[in-house]
Amino acid sequence: MIRRVLILVNTGTPDSPEVKDVRKFLSEFLNDGRVIDLPWLIRKILVDLIIVPFRSRRSAGLYRKLWTKDGSPLLVNLENLISGLKKMTGNKYEVHGAMRYGNPSLKEILGKIKRENYDEIIVFPLYPQYASSTTGSVFDLVMGEIVNWNFTPSVRLISQYYSHPSCIEAFSSNIMLYDPQSYDHILFTYHSLPVRHINKIHPEISAYRCDCNEMMTKHGKFCYRATCYETTRLIANKLNLNSGKHSTSFQSSLNRSWLSPYTDQVLRKLASEHKQRVLVVAPSFVADCLETIIEIQDEYKSLFQKAGGKELVMVKSLNDSNAWINAILEITEFSNV
């Protein structure tokens, strides 16, 4: 009997919202060369001497707002998702959940798996669209560990699945619960990235000279910007949304050299155009976290209302829904990526 193990990996969360734990988490996260793609010494100085010392206290305040009696929502969602998958798969797979940064540590999970001598390891990053700083970083760590093992099992890396019918169905059925046609506008917002990350995927074509916002281009298969716009188109087509009633934007930008249009600016513009009720969907996140619960549901809602809008509603993420569990299993079964 072939023994398989499925590892679901998300970004991570501090062990607690206390400053010391947030500082530790931010240091590990931001010192990843795939996240901040600068030379090692420059990155260390920037992260350890500037960003982490000045950002930790503010970030800890945000995590305190996010935290529930059960802990970090991102971790709780992962644990619930793993439980649901185990019930659905039976003995077909061993299923583990891991975080790229923080706990449960992906490196430690791999250490446990090494001792079990599995025939196949399936790595499923919880990012529908590929990006070097997310999925690429997960694959770096996984292959960096496995290459040192005394045996090499079959390894399957699922790089992206934004266009898989079951993924689109999961997002679409989730959105339908909110009666999207009743809103003045539907905004699809994705986590932003530095434009230079995008340009590295297709250096011959600048991100802002590319028409992937209108159609999927031949060089856009692994371009994060292109796949985000394509995700919007696929979901909108599935829901039969009018082209003038929805748009795409990018959130969580650290500065204006990141992907735009910026979600905060788009929301202000929608309010100025008298779009009173806006539904916000975040299809780069499959679990609710700081960026959805605090940034969208709290900060963006307040921003929109102050700009003259009346109601901003966030579609909850896929989390541990049955549709998402089924999608993961279908993607795992049929993906050859």
N, C-alpha and C positions, 0 to 999 in steps of 0.2 A: 504493500500500500504506500502510495506517494504521500509524504507528509509535507504540508504547505503551511506557511505562516504569513499572515497579512498584517502589515504594520501601517497604521494610519498616523500621519504626522502633521501637527499644526505648529505654529510659530512658537508659542510659549507664553508664560505668565510668571510674575514673581511668586515666591512662596507665600508672601503676605504683602499687604499694602504698606508695610513699614518702610521707612526710607532706606535702611540698610539692605533690605531684600530687593527693593526696586533698583537701588544702585548696582547691586550684583547682577541682576537681570539685564539692565541696560548695558553694562560693561560687556557682558558676554555677547549680547545681540549686536551691538554697534561695532565691536572689534572684529566681526566677521568680514573678511575681505570681499565677500560677495555683496554685502549690505552697503558698506562704505568702500568703494573701489579706489582707494588711494594707496600709495606706497606705505608699507608697514609702519615705519617710524612716524610719518606724518599722521597716519590714522591713530596711532597710539597717543600721540600728543593731543590731537583734536578730541578724541573720545575721553581719555582718562584725565586730562587736565582742564578741558573746557566743557564739553557737552555733559558728561555724567555729573560732575560736581554742581553745575548750574541747573540741570534739568531734573535731577532725582527728586527734589522736594516737591516741585510742582507735579511731576508724574505720580508721586506717592499720593498726593491729594486727589488726583483723578481716580487712581485705583481704589482709594477708600470709598469714593462715591459708587464705584462699580461693584465692590465686594458685597456678597450676600452672606447670610448665615451659613450657607453651604460652602462658601469660598469663592474662588474666581469662576465666573460664568463660563469662560473658555474651557477650563479644566472640567467643570461639572458637565458641560455639554459633551466633551470628549468621552468621559467615563460613561455617560448614558448611551452615547452612540456605540461604544464598544460592547456594552451589555446587550443592546438591541441586536447588534450583528452576531454576537455569540448565540443568541436564541434562534436567529434565522439560519445560521450556517451549520449548526450542530457540530459534527465531527469533521466537516469538510476542510475547515481551516482552523488553525490556532490564530486568535486575533489579539493584537496588542495596540495600545495607543501610546504615543510618545510626543514629546515636544522637542523641537530643534534647539531651543534654548530653555533652560530651567528644567523643571521636573514635571512628569517622569522623563528622565533624560533619554534621548534617542541612543546615545552611546551606551548607556547602561542596559537598555532593552536589547541592543545588538549583542552585548556580552552574554546575556541570558540565552538568547537564541543560538549563539555559537555553541553552547554546551548541549543543545538539544539535537544537533545534527539533522536539521531539516533538509529535505530534498530541494525545496524551492522557497525563496523569500520574495514576497511581493510587497513593494514599497509604494504606498498610496499617499502622496502629499495632499493635504486638504486645501489645495489651491486650484480652482478650475482652469485658470489661465497660467501658462508657464511664465516665469520670470527668473532671471539668474539669481536674484537676491532672495528668492523663496524656494521654489522647487530645485533650482540649481544648487543651492546651498545644502539642501537635504541630501541630494545625490552625492555631492562631494563628501559629506561626512560618512554616508553609508559605504560608498566604494573605498574610501580611505581606511575604513575599519576592516572590511571584508578582505581587502587585498593582503592583509597581514595574517589571515587565518591559515592554518595548515591544510585546510580543504576549502574548495570553492563550490558552494551550492549554486544551483541555477538562481539567477537574480532577475526579477522583472521590475522595471521602474516605470511607473505610470506617470508620464510627464505632464499631460493635461487632458481635459475631458470637457471643456466648455461647450463643445458642439455635440457631445453625445446625446442622442434623443432622450435618454432617461434622465440626464442632468437637466436638460431644458424642460422636460416634463415636471421634474421636482420643483424647479423654480416657478414655473408657470402655475402649477396647481396651488402653490403657496400664495402667489399673488392673487389668484382668483378668490381667495378667502376674504379679500379686502374690497371686492366689487370695484376693480380698477376703472371701469367705465364711468363711475360716478364722480371721479376727480377731474379737476380742470387740467391737470398735467401730471405725468408720471416721469420722475427723474431717476435714471439708472446711474448710480454713483459707484466708482471703483477706486481702490486705493491708488494714489498717484505714485510715480517713480521719477527719479531724475531723467531728463530727456537723454542724457548721455548714455544711460543704460539701454534705452531703446535704440539709439543710433549704432550701438555696438552690434546689434543683431543684423542690421543691414546698413553698413557704413557708406555704401554707395548712394543711399537715398535718405535724406534727412527726414526725421519724423514728421516735421511740419510741411514737407513738400510731398508727402505721401497722401494718397486719397483713400486710405483704409477707413476713414470715417464715413465713406460713402459705399465702399464695397471691400470684400476681402481680396487682397492683392496676392500675387504669386509668391512674393517674398515675405508674406505676413504670417506664415504658419506658426512661427515661434516668436513673433513680435507681440509683446504684451499689449501695446496700444491697439493693434489690429484685432487681436482676439477679444479685447474688451468691447470694441464697437460691434464685432460680429456677434458676441453674446447678446447684446442689446437687440440687434436685428432678429436673431433667432427667437428670442422670447417674445418680442413684439409681434412677430409673424404668427407665433403660436397662439397669442392672445387676440389677434386681429386688431391691434392698436392702430389708430390713425397716425400717420407719420408726423403730423403737426402737433400731436398731443403728447409726445414723449421726446426725451433728449438724454444725452450721455455727458457725464462730468467726472472729475477726479478729485478725491478728497485727501485729507491728511498730508497736504504738501508742506514741506519744511521751508521752501522758498519758491520764488517765481521762475526758477529754472527747471521746475518739475512739470510733469504733464498737465496740460490744461485742455478744456476750460475747467476752472476751479469751481468746486461745488458751492462754496460760499458766495461767489460772485453770481453764479447761475441762479441761486435762490433769491438773491436780492433783485435780479433782473425779472424773475418770474413774478415777484411781489409787485414790482413797478408796472408790470403788464396786467395787473389786476387778476392774476391767477390766485384765487383765494384758497383753494384746497389742492394740496400737492401730496402725492403718494411717492415715497422714496423707497427704492429697491437697491440693494447692495450685493450684486452677484459675484463679486470677487471674494466675498466672505461666506463660508458655509456654516459658520457658527457665530452666534452673537458674542460680542467682545467689546473692548474699549471703544473701537472705532464705530460700532453701531449703537451701542447702548448710550454711551456718553456723547460722542461726537455728533451723531445724527439725531438721536432721539432727544437729547438734551440741548446741546449747543446750537445745532442747526435749526432746531425747532424754535428756539428763542430768537435766533437771528432772523428767521423768516417772518415771525410775528412782529418783531420790532421794525422790519422793513415794510410792513403793511399787509402781509399775508394773514389769513385767518386760521388755517389748520394745516399742519404738516404731520403726516402719519408715516411711520416707518414700518415696512413689511418685515416681520421677524424672519431671521435666517432659517435655514433648513434644519439646523441643530440635530435632533435625534428623531426626526419624523420618519414614518414608515416609507414615504416616497423616497427620501434620501438614502435610507438603508437599502432599499431595493435598487436604487441607482448605483450605489457603490458596488453591490454584488454584480450587477449587469456589466458595469465598466470593468471590474476585475476579471470577469469571465471572458469578455470579448475583446478587451484592449490588447492590441499588439504594439502599442507605442513604446 
